[in-house]
Amino acid sequence: MSEAKVAKVKMFNTKLKAGFLDYEIDEDDVVLPSEAVGSLDLKNGDEVSFEVIKKGDKHHATNVKLK
């Protein structure tokens, strides 16, 4: 498990409940998948804490919590 990080929601699609965090790893934003969002009511600019897992060639947020 990785260390908890903090970032703001960069882009969030409320219909898909997925988006990206304003946190770059290897020059790519961290993906905010719907399964990590769960029942959180997120919007652009919200600050969240999260951990990072790698899926394929992308970094995904997991254990997302609203700050």
mmCIF file of the N, C-alpha and C atoms, coordinates in Angstrom:
data_MODEL
# 
_entry.id   MODEL 
# 
loop_
_atom_site.group_PDB 
_atom_site.id 
_atom_site.type_symbol 
_atom_site.label_atom_id 
_atom_site.label_alt_id 
_atom_site.label_comp_id 
_atom_site.label_asym_id 
_atom_site.label_entity_id 
_atom_site.label_seq_id 
_atom_site.pdbx_PDB_ins_code 
_atom_site.Cartn_x 
_atom_site.Cartn_y 
_atom_site.Cartn_z 
_atom_site.occupancy 
_atom_site.B_iso_or_equiv 
_atom_site.pdbx_formal_charge 
_atom_site.auth_seq_id 
_atom_site.auth_comp_id 
_atom_site.auth_asym_id 
_atom_site.auth_atom_id 
_atom_site.pdbx_PDB_model_num 
ATOM 1   N N  . MET A 1 1  ? 0.842   -1.176 0.000   1.00 0.00 ? 1  MET A N  1 
ATOM 2   C CA . MET A 1 1  ? 0.000   0.000  0.000   1.00 0.00 ? 1  MET A CA 1 
ATOM 3   C C  . MET A 1 1  ? 0.886   1.237  0.000   1.00 0.00 ? 1  MET A C  1 
ATOM 4   N N  . SER A 1 2  ? 0.515   2.234  -0.782  1.00 0.00 ? 2  SER A N  1 
ATOM 5   C CA . SER A 1 2  ? 1.322   3.441  -0.864  1.00 0.00 ? 2  SER A CA 1 
ATOM 6   C C  . SER A 1 2  ? 0.933   4.444  0.224   1.00 0.00 ? 2  SER A C  1 
ATOM 7   N N  . GLU A 1 3  ? 1.787   5.430  0.400   1.00 0.00 ? 3  GLU A N  1 
ATOM 8   C CA . GLU A 1 3  ? 1.559   6.479  1.389   1.00 0.00 ? 3  GLU A CA 1 
ATOM 9   C C  . GLU A 1 3  ? 0.440   7.402  0.912   1.00 0.00 ? 3  GLU A C  1 
ATOM 10  N N  . ALA A 1 4  ? -0.393  7.903  1.849   1.00 0.00 ? 4  ALA A N  1 
ATOM 11  C CA . ALA A 1 4  ? -1.494  8.795  1.495   1.00 0.00 ? 4  ALA A CA 1 
ATOM 12  C C  . ALA A 1 4  ? -0.955  10.100 0.922   1.00 0.00 ? 4  ALA A C  1 
ATOM 13  N N  . LYS A 1 5  ? -1.620  10.589 -0.113  1.00 0.00 ? 5  LYS A N  1 
ATOM 14  C CA . LYS A 1 5  ? -1.263  11.833 -0.773  1.00 0.00 ? 5  LYS A CA 1 
ATOM 15  C C  . LYS A 1 5  ? -2.474  12.752 -0.736  1.00 0.00 ? 5  LYS A C  1 
ATOM 16  N N  . VAL A 1 6  ? -2.273  14.028 -1.016  1.00 0.00 ? 6  VAL A N  1 
ATOM 17  C CA . VAL A 1 6  ? -3.363  15.001 -1.033  1.00 0.00 ? 6  VAL A CA 1 
ATOM 18  C C  . VAL A 1 6  ? -3.307  15.766 -2.350  1.00 0.00 ? 6  VAL A C  1 
ATOM 19  N N  . ALA A 1 7  ? -4.477  15.971 -2.957  1.00 0.00 ? 7  ALA A N  1 
ATOM 20  C CA . ALA A 1 7  ? -4.553  16.738 -4.206  1.00 0.00 ? 7  ALA A CA 1 
ATOM 21  C C  . ALA A 1 7  ? -5.964  17.280 -4.364  1.00 0.00 ? 7  ALA A C  1 
ATOM 22  N N  . LYS A 1 8  ? -6.114  18.169 -5.333  1.00 0.00 ? 8  LYS A N  1 
ATOM 23  C CA . LYS A 1 8  ? -7.439  18.693 -5.672  1.00 0.00 ? 8  LYS A CA 1 
ATOM 24  C C  . LYS A 1 8  ? -7.977  17.937 -6.885  1.00 0.00 ? 8  LYS A C  1 
ATOM 25  N N  . VAL A 1 9  ? -9.297  17.856 -6.947  1.00 0.00 ? 9  VAL A N  1 
ATOM 26  C CA . VAL A 1 9  ? -9.954  17.252 -8.102  1.00 0.00 ? 9  VAL A CA 1 
ATOM 27  C C  . VAL A 1 9  ? -9.784  18.226 -9.266  1.00 0.00 ? 9  VAL A C  1 
ATOM 28  N N  . LYS A 1 10 ? -9.150  17.765 -10.332 1.00 0.00 ? 10 LYS A N  1 
ATOM 29  C CA . LYS A 1 10 ? -8.868  18.617 -11.491 1.00 0.00 ? 10 LYS A CA 1 
ATOM 30  C C  . LYS A 1 10 ? -10.063 18.658 -12.438 1.00 0.00 ? 10 LYS A C  1 
ATOM 31  N N  . MET A 1 11 ? -10.621 17.496 -12.718 1.00 0.00 ? 11 MET A N  1 
ATOM 32  C CA . MET A 1 11 ? -11.766 17.371 -13.608 1.00 0.00 ? 11 MET A CA 1 
ATOM 33  C C  . MET A 1 11 ? -12.600 16.201 -13.115 1.00 0.00 ? 11 MET A C  1 
ATOM 34  N N  . PHE A 1 12 ? -13.901 16.446 -12.926 1.00 0.00 ? 12 PHE A N  1 
ATOM 35  C CA . PHE A 1 12 ? -14.771 15.382 -12.437 1.00 0.00 ? 12 PHE A CA 1 
ATOM 36  C C  . PHE A 1 12 ? -16.073 15.388 -13.215 1.00 0.00 ? 12 PHE A C  1 
ATOM 37  N N  . ASN A 1 13 ? -16.422 14.246 -13.772 1.00 0.00 ? 13 ASN A N  1 
ATOM 38  C CA . ASN A 1 13 ? -17.671 14.079 -14.500 1.00 0.00 ? 13 ASN A CA 1 
ATOM 39  C C  . ASN A 1 13 ? -18.690 13.506 -13.524 1.00 0.00 ? 13 ASN A C  1 
ATOM 40  N N  . THR A 1 14 ? -19.664 14.323 -13.126 1.00 0.00 ? 14 THR A N  1 
ATOM 41  C CA . THR A 1 14 ? -20.642 13.885 -12.122 1.00 0.00 ? 14 THR A CA 1 
ATOM 42  C C  . THR A 1 14 ? -21.528 12.754 -12.640 1.00 0.00 ? 14 THR A C  1 
ATOM 43  N N  . LYS A 1 15 ? -21.754 12.697 -13.940 1.00 0.00 ? 15 LYS A N  1 
ATOM 44  C CA . LYS A 1 15 ? -22.579 11.631 -14.508 1.00 0.00 ? 15 LYS A CA 1 
ATOM 45  C C  . LYS A 1 15 ? -21.851 10.284 -14.439 1.00 0.00 ? 15 LYS A C  1 
ATOM 46  N N  . LEU A 1 16 ? -20.563 10.281 -14.787 1.00 0.00 ? 16 LEU A N  1 
ATOM 47  C CA . LEU A 1 16 ? -19.766 9.052  -14.758 1.00 0.00 ? 16 LEU A CA 1 
ATOM 48  C C  . LEU A 1 16 ? -19.159 8.781  -13.387 1.00 0.00 ? 16 LEU A C  1 
ATOM 49  N N  . LYS A 1 17 ? -19.146 9.806  -12.522 1.00 0.00 ? 17 LYS A N  1 
ATOM 50  C CA . LYS A 1 17 ? -18.512 9.731  -11.196 1.00 0.00 ? 17 LYS A CA 1 
ATOM 51  C C  . LYS A 1 17 ? -17.051 9.297  -11.320 1.00 0.00 ? 17 LYS A C  1 
ATOM 52  N N  . ALA A 1 18 ? -16.358 9.926  -12.261 1.00 0.00 ? 18 ALA A N  1 
ATOM 53  C CA . ALA A 1 18 ? -14.945 9.635  -12.506 1.00 0.00 ? 18 ALA A CA 1 
ATOM 54  C C  . ALA A 1 18 ? -14.273 10.891 -13.033 1.00 0.00 ? 18 ALA A C  1 
ATOM 55  N N  . GLY A 1 19 ? -12.945 10.917 -12.950 1.00 0.00 ? 19 GLY A N  1 
ATOM 56  C CA . GLY A 1 19 ? -12.226 12.079 -13.456 1.00 0.00 ? 19 GLY A CA 1 
ATOM 57  C C  . GLY A 1 19 ? -10.731 11.954 -13.238 1.00 0.00 ? 19 GLY A C  1 
ATOM 58  N N  . PHE A 1 20 ? -10.104 13.101 -12.944 1.00 0.00 ? 20 PHE A N  1 
ATOM 59  C CA . PHE A 1 20 ? -8.659  13.165 -12.754 1.00 0.00 ? 20 PHE A CA 1 
ATOM 60  C C  . PHE A 1 20 ? -8.331  14.052 -11.564 1.00 0.00 ? 20 PHE A C  1 
ATOM 61  N N  . LEU A 1 21 ? -7.207  13.742 -10.923 1.00 0.00 ? 21 LEU A N  1 
ATOM 62  C CA . LEU A 1 21 ? -6.710  14.560 -9.826  1.00 0.00 ? 21 LEU A CA 1 
ATOM 63  C C  . LEU A 1 21 ? -5.577  15.442 -10.327 1.00 0.00 ? 21 LEU A C  1 
ATOM 64  N N  . ASP A 1 22 ? -5.404  16.591 -9.710  1.00 0.00 ? 22 ASP A N  1 
ATOM 65  C CA . ASP A 1 22 ? -4.325  17.509 -10.049 1.00 0.00 ? 22 ASP A CA 1 
ATOM 66  C C  . ASP A 1 22 ? -3.056  17.057 -9.337  1.00 0.00 ? 22 ASP A C  1 
ATOM 67  N N  . TYR A 1 23 ? -2.603  15.868 -9.714  1.00 0.00 ? 23 TYR A N  1 
ATOM 68  C CA . TYR A 1 23 ? -1.420  15.246 -9.122  1.00 0.00 ? 23 TYR A CA 1 
ATOM 69  C C  . TYR A 1 23 ? -0.772  14.423 -10.219 1.00 0.00 ? 23 TYR A C  1 
ATOM 70  N N  . GLU A 1 24 ? 0.420   14.787 -10.598 1.00 0.00 ? 24 GLU A N  1 
ATOM 71  C CA . GLU A 1 24 ? 1.083   14.102 -11.708 1.00 0.00 ? 24 GLU A CA 1 
ATOM 72  C C  . GLU A 1 24 ? 2.113   13.084 -11.241 1.00 0.00 ? 24 GLU A C  1 
ATOM 73  N N  . ILE A 1 25 ? 2.119   11.963 -11.913 1.00 0.00 ? 25 ILE A N  1 
ATOM 74  C CA . ILE A 1 25 ? 3.154   10.941 -11.765 1.00 0.00 ? 25 ILE A CA 1 
ATOM 75  C C  . ILE A 1 25 ? 3.611   10.621 -13.180 1.00 0.00 ? 25 ILE A C  1 
ATOM 76  N N  . ASP A 1 26 ? 4.883   10.727 -13.425 1.00 0.00 ? 26 ASP A N  1 
ATOM 77  C CA . ASP A 1 26 ? 5.437   10.495 -14.771 1.00 0.00 ? 26 ASP A CA 1 
ATOM 78  C C  . ASP A 1 26 ? 4.736   11.360 -15.819 1.00 0.00 ? 26 ASP A C  1 
ATOM 79  N N  . GLU A 1 27 ? 4.449   12.612 -15.464 1.00 0.00 ? 27 GLU A N  1 
ATOM 80  C CA . GLU A 1 27 ? 3.831   13.618 -16.333 1.00 0.00 ? 27 GLU A CA 1 
ATOM 81  C C  . GLU A 1 27 ? 2.387   13.308 -16.728 1.00 0.00 ? 27 GLU A C  1 
ATOM 82  N N  . ASP A 1 28 ? 1.733   12.387 -16.047 1.00 0.00 ? 28 ASP A N  1 
ATOM 83  C CA . ASP A 1 28 ? 0.316   12.082 -16.285 1.00 0.00 ? 28 ASP A CA 1 
ATOM 84  C C  . ASP A 1 28 ? -0.468  12.335 -15.010 1.00 0.00 ? 28 ASP A C  1 
ATOM 85  N N  . ASP A 1 29 ? -1.683  12.910 -15.160 1.00 0.00 ? 29 ASP A N  1 
ATOM 86  C CA . ASP A 1 29 ? -2.558  13.098 -14.003 1.00 0.00 ? 29 ASP A CA 1 
ATOM 87  C C  . ASP A 1 29 ? -3.009  11.746 -13.473 1.00 0.00 ? 29 ASP A C  1 
ATOM 88  N N  . VAL A 1 30 ? -3.251  11.670 -12.184 1.00 0.00 ? 30 VAL A N  1 
ATOM 89  C CA . VAL A 1 30 ? -3.757  10.446 -11.564 1.00 0.00 ? 30 VAL A CA 1 
ATOM 90  C C  . VAL A 1 30 ? -5.239  10.306 -11.904 1.00 0.00 ? 30 VAL A C  1 
ATOM 91  N N  . VAL A 1 31 ? -5.629  9.128  -12.358 1.00 0.00 ? 31 VAL A N  1 
ATOM 92  C CA . VAL A 1 31 ? -7.017  8.827  -12.711 1.00 0.00 ? 31 VAL A CA 1 
ATOM 93  C C  . VAL A 1 31 ? -7.836  8.668  -11.434 1.00 0.00 ? 31 VAL A C  1 
ATOM 94  N N  . LEU A 1 32 ? -9.034  9.236  -11.440 1.00 0.00 ? 32 LEU A N  1 
ATOM 95  C CA . LEU A 1 32 ? -9.969  9.122  -10.323 1.00 0.00 ? 32 LEU A CA 1 
ATOM 96  C C  . LEU A 1 32 ? -11.136 8.252  -10.789 1.00 0.00 ? 32 LEU A C  1 
ATOM 97  N N  . PRO A 1 33 ? -11.022 6.920  -10.638 1.00 0.00 ? 33 PRO A N  1 
ATOM 98  C CA . PRO A 1 33 ? -12.052 6.016  -11.157 1.00 0.00 ? 33 PRO A CA 1 
ATOM 99  C C  . PRO A 1 33 ? -13.305 6.000  -10.276 1.00 0.00 ? 33 PRO A C  1 
ATOM 100 N N  . SER A 1 34 ? -14.429 5.651  -10.880 1.00 0.00 ? 34 SER A N  1 
ATOM 101 C CA . SER A 1 34 ? -15.700 5.652  -10.152 1.00 0.00 ? 34 SER A CA 1 
ATOM 102 C C  . SER A 1 34 ? -15.682 4.721  -8.950  1.00 0.00 ? 34 SER A C  1 
ATOM 103 N N  . GLU A 1 35 ? -14.979 3.584  -9.044  1.00 0.00 ? 35 GLU A N  1 
ATOM 104 C CA . GLU A 1 35 ? -14.958 2.657  -7.903  1.00 0.00 ? 35 GLU A CA 1 
ATOM 105 C C  . GLU A 1 35 ? -14.216 3.249  -6.707  1.00 0.00 ? 35 GLU A C  1 
ATOM 106 N N  . ALA A 1 36 ? -13.320 4.200  -6.940  1.00 0.00 ? 36 ALA A N  1 
ATOM 107 C CA . ALA A 1 36 ? -12.608 4.851  -5.831  1.00 0.00 ? 36 ALA A CA 1 
ATOM 108 C C  . ALA A 1 36 ? -13.435 5.973  -5.215  1.00 0.00 ? 36 ALA A C  1 
ATOM 109 N N  . VAL A 1 37 ? -14.354 6.534  -6.005  1.00 0.00 ? 37 VAL A N  1 
ATOM 110 C CA . VAL A 1 37 ? -15.189 7.647  -5.540  1.00 0.00 ? 37 VAL A CA 1 
ATOM 111 C C  . VAL A 1 37 ? -16.291 7.146  -4.613  1.00 0.00 ? 37 VAL A C  1 
ATOM 112 N N  . GLY A 1 38 ? -16.880 6.000  -4.952  1.00 0.00 ? 38 GLY A N  1 
ATOM 113 C CA . GLY A 1 38 ? -17.956 5.449  -4.130  1.00 0.00 ? 38 GLY A CA 1 
ATOM 114 C C  . GLY A 1 38 ? -19.107 6.422  -3.997  1.00 0.00 ? 38 GLY A C  1 
ATOM 115 N N  . SER A 1 39 ? -19.522 6.704  -2.771  1.00 0.00 ? 39 SER A N  1 
ATOM 116 C CA . SER A 1 39 ? -20.671 7.579  -2.525  1.00 0.00 ? 39 SER A CA 1 
ATOM 117 C C  . SER A 1 39 ? -20.267 9.033  -2.283  1.00 0.00 ? 39 SER A C  1 
ATOM 118 N N  . LEU A 1 40 ? -18.985 9.355  -2.456  1.00 0.00 ? 40 LEU A N  1 
ATOM 119 C CA . LEU A 1 40 ? -18.545 10.738 -2.259  1.00 0.00 ? 40 LEU A CA 1 
ATOM 120 C C  . LEU A 1 40 ? -19.191 11.658 -3.289  1.00 0.00 ? 40 LEU A C  1 
ATOM 121 N N  . ASP A 1 41 ? -19.579 12.849 -2.856  1.00 0.00 ? 41 ASP A N  1 
ATOM 122 C CA . ASP A 1 41 ? -20.173 13.851 -3.742  1.00 0.00 ? 41 ASP A CA 1 
ATOM 123 C C  . ASP A 1 41 ? -19.080 14.860 -4.103  1.00 0.00 ? 41 ASP A C  1 
ATOM 124 N N  . LEU A 1 42 ? -18.260 14.515 -5.093  1.00 0.00 ? 42 LEU A N  1 
ATOM 125 C CA . LEU A 1 42 ? -17.113 15.343 -5.447  1.00 0.00 ? 42 LEU A CA 1 
ATOM 126 C C  . LEU A 1 42 ? -17.447 16.343 -6.537  1.00 0.00 ? 42 LEU A C  1 
ATOM 127 N N  . LYS A 1 43 ? -16.671 17.436 -6.542  1.00 0.00 ? 43 LYS A N  1 
ATOM 128 C CA . LYS A 1 43 ? -16.765 18.420 -7.613  1.00 0.00 ? 43 LYS A CA 1 
ATOM 129 C C  . LYS A 1 43 ? -15.366 18.965 -7.883  1.00 0.00 ? 43 LYS A C  1 
ATOM 130 N N  . ASN A 1 44 ? -15.186 19.621 -9.010  1.00 0.00 ? 44 ASN A N  1 
ATOM 131 C CA . ASN A 1 44 ? -13.888 20.197 -9.360  1.00 0.00 ? 44 ASN A CA 1 
ATOM 132 C C  . ASN A 1 44 ? -13.414 21.113 -8.242  1.00 0.00 ? 44 ASN A C  1 
ATOM 133 N N  . GLY A 1 45 ? -12.152 20.989 -7.870  1.00 0.00 ? 45 GLY A N  1 
ATOM 134 C CA . GLY A 1 45 ? -11.572 21.838 -6.837  1.00 0.00 ? 45 GLY A CA 1 
ATOM 135 C C  . GLY A 1 45 ? -11.613 21.257 -5.440  1.00 0.00 ? 45 GLY A C  1 
ATOM 136 N N  . ASP A 1 46 ? -12.390 20.200 -5.216  1.00 0.00 ? 46 ASP A N  1 
ATOM 137 C CA . ASP A 1 46 ? -12.422 19.560 -3.890  1.00 0.00 ? 46 ASP A CA 1 
ATOM 138 C C  . ASP A 1 46 ? -11.052 18.976 -3.573  1.00 0.00 ? 46 ASP A C  1 
ATOM 139 N N  . GLU A 1 47 ? -10.647 19.069 -2.307  1.00 0.00 ? 47 GLU A N  1 
ATOM 140 C CA . GLU A 1 47 ? -9.382  18.481 -1.875  1.00 0.00 ? 47 GLU A CA 1 
ATOM 141 C C  . GLU A 1 47 ? -9.653  17.097 -1.301  1.00 0.00 ? 47 GLU A C  1 
ATOM 142 N N  . VAL A 1 48 ? -8.872  16.128 -1.747  1.00 0.00 ? 48 VAL A N  1 
ATOM 143 C CA . VAL A 1 48 ? -9.038  14.746 -1.300  1.00 0.00 ? 48 VAL A CA 1 
ATOM 144 C C  . VAL A 1 48 ? -7.694  14.158 -0.886  1.00 0.00 ? 48 VAL A C  1 
ATOM 145 N N  . SER A 1 49 ? -7.766  13.163 -0.011  1.00 0.00 ? 49 SER A N  1 
ATOM 146 C CA . SER A 1 49 ? -6.587  12.344 0.271   1.00 0.00 ? 49 SER A CA 1 
ATOM 147 C C  . SER A 1 49 ? -6.808  11.024 -0.457  1.00 0.00 ? 49 SER A C  1 
ATOM 148 N N  . PHE A 1 50 ? -5.714  10.381 -0.838  1.00 0.00 ? 50 PHE A N  1 
ATOM 149 C CA . PHE A 1 50 ? -5.824  9.159  -1.630  1.00 0.00 ? 50 PHE A CA 1 
ATOM 150 C C  . PHE A 1 50 ? -4.505  8.407  -1.600  1.00 0.00 ? 50 PHE A C  1 
ATOM 151 N N  . GLU A 1 51 ? -4.564  7.166  -2.045  1.00 0.00 ? 51 GLU A N  1 
ATOM 152 C CA . GLU A 1 51 ? -3.378  6.352  -2.273  1.00 0.00 ? 51 GLU A CA 1 
ATOM 153 C C  . GLU A 1 51 ? -3.336  6.048  -3.763  1.00 0.00 ? 51 GLU A C  1 
ATOM 154 N N  . VAL A 1 52 ? -2.192  5.637  -4.247  1.00 0.00 ? 52 VAL A N  1 
ATOM 155 C CA . VAL A 1 52 ? -2.019  5.396  -5.682  1.00 0.00 ? 52 VAL A CA 1 
ATOM 156 C C  . VAL A 1 52 ? -1.709  3.929  -5.947  1.00 0.00 ? 52 VAL A C  1 
ATOM 157 N N  . ILE A 1 53 ? -2.405  3.388  -6.953  1.00 0.00 ? 53 ILE A N  1 
ATOM 158 C CA . ILE A 1 53 ? -2.081  2.055  -7.456  1.00 0.00 ? 53 ILE A CA 1 
ATOM 159 C C  . ILE A 1 53 ? -1.856  2.184  -8.962  1.00 0.00 ? 53 ILE A C  1 
ATOM 160 N N  . LYS A 1 54 ? -1.064  1.303  -9.515  1.00 0.00 ? 54 LYS A N  1 
ATOM 161 C CA . LYS A 1 54 ? -0.813  1.333  -10.953 1.00 0.00 ? 54 LYS A CA 1 
ATOM 162 C C  . LYS A 1 54 ? -1.636  0.244  -11.624 1.00 0.00 ? 54 LYS A C  1 
ATOM 163 N N  . LYS A 1 55 ? -2.379  0.651  -12.660 1.00 0.00 ? 55 LYS A N  1 
ATOM 164 C CA . LYS A 1 55 ? -3.174  -0.283 -13.457 1.00 0.00 ? 55 LYS A CA 1 
ATOM 165 C C  . LYS A 1 55 ? -2.732  -0.109 -14.900 1.00 0.00 ? 55 LYS A C  1 
ATOM 166 N N  . GLY A 1 56 ? -2.082  -1.118 -15.419 1.00 0.00 ? 56 GLY A N  1 
ATOM 167 C CA . GLY A 1 56 ? -1.524  -0.987 -16.766 1.00 0.00 ? 56 GLY A CA 1 
ATOM 168 C C  . GLY A 1 56 ? -0.446  0.077  -16.753 1.00 0.00 ? 56 GLY A C  1 
ATOM 169 N N  . ASP A 1 57 ? -0.582  1.067  -17.634 1.00 0.00 ? 57 ASP A N  1 
ATOM 170 C CA . ASP A 1 57 ? 0.408   2.149  -17.673 1.00 0.00 ? 57 ASP A CA 1 
ATOM 171 C C  . ASP A 1 57 ? -0.096  3.428  -17.006 1.00 0.00 ? 57 ASP A C  1 
ATOM 172 N N  . LYS A 1 58 ? -1.243  3.371  -16.328 1.00 0.00 ? 58 LYS A N  1 
ATOM 173 C CA . LYS A 1 58 ? -1.837  4.542  -15.669 1.00 0.00 ? 58 LYS A CA 1 
ATOM 174 C C  . LYS A 1 58 ? -1.810  4.393  -14.152 1.00 0.00 ? 58 LYS A C  1 
ATOM 175 N N  . HIS A 1 59 ? -1.756  5.527  -13.468 1.00 0.00 ? 59 HIS A N  1 
ATOM 176 C CA . HIS A 1 59 ? -1.826  5.559  -12.008 1.00 0.00 ? 59 HIS A CA 1 
ATOM 177 C C  . HIS A 1 59 ? -3.248  5.939  -11.603 1.00 0.00 ? 59 HIS A C  1 
ATOM 178 N N  . HIS A 1 60 ? -3.844  5.142  -10.725 1.00 0.00 ? 60 HIS A N  1 
ATOM 179 C CA . HIS A 1 60 ? -5.227  5.341  -10.290 1.00 0.00 ? 60 HIS A CA 1 
ATOM 180 C C  . HIS A 1 60 ? -5.272  5.647  -8.802  1.00 0.00 ? 60 HIS A C  1 
ATOM 181 N N  . ALA A 1 61 ? -6.202  6.514  -8.425  1.00 0.00 ? 61 ALA A N  1 
ATOM 182 C CA . ALA A 1 61 ? -6.419  6.812  -7.013  1.00 0.00 ? 61 ALA A CA 1 
ATOM 183 C C  . ALA A 1 61 ? -7.256  5.699  -6.396  1.00 0.00 ? 61 ALA A C  1 
ATOM 184 N N  . THR A 1 62 ? -6.978  5.397  -5.142  1.00 0.00 ? 62 THR A N  1 
ATOM 185 C CA . THR A 1 62 ? -7.759  4.439  -4.370  1.00 0.00 ? 62 THR A CA 1 
ATOM 186 C C  . THR A 1 62 ? -7.859  4.968  -2.946  1.00 0.00 ? 62 THR A C  1 
ATOM 187 N N  . ASN A 1 63 ? -8.790  4.443  -2.164  1.00 0.00 ? 63 ASN A N  1 
ATOM 188 C CA . ASN A 1 63 ? -9.000  4.909  -0.782  1.00 0.00 ? 63 ASN A CA 1 
ATOM 189 C C  . ASN A 1 63 ? -9.164  6.427  -0.730  1.00 0.00 ? 63 ASN A C  1 
ATOM 190 N N  . VAL A 1 64 ? -10.002 6.957  -1.612  1.00 0.00 ? 64 VAL A N  1 
ATOM 191 C CA . VAL A 1 64 ? -10.214 8.403  -1.719  1.00 0.00 ? 64 VAL A CA 1 
ATOM 192 C C  . VAL A 1 64 ? -11.115 8.881  -0.587  1.00 0.00 ? 64 VAL A C  1 
ATOM 193 N N  . LYS A 1 65 ? -10.684 9.965  0.065   1.00 0.00 ? 65 LYS A N  1 
ATOM 194 C CA . LYS A 1 65 ? -11.455 10.572 1.159   1.00 0.00 ? 65 LYS A CA 1 
ATOM 195 C C  . LYS A 1 65 ? -11.472 12.078 0.968   1.00 0.00 ? 65 LYS A C  1 
ATOM 196 N N  . LEU A 1 66 ? -12.629 12.685 1.171   1.00 0.00 ? 66 LEU A N  1 
ATOM 197 C CA . LEU A 1 66 ? -12.770 14.134 1.087   1.00 0.00 ? 66 LEU A CA 1 
ATOM 198 C C  . LEU A 1 66 ? -12.098 14.772 2.287   1.00 0.00 ? 66 LEU A C  1 
ATOM 199 N N  . LYS A 1 67 ? -11.288 15.786 2.064   1.00 0.00 ? 67 LYS A N  1 
ATOM 200 C CA . LYS A 1 67 ? -10.583 16.467 3.160   1.00 0.00 ? 67 LYS A CA 1 
ATOM 201 C C  . LYS A 1 67 ? -11.488 17.507 3.803   1.00 0.00 ? 67 LYS A C  1 
# 
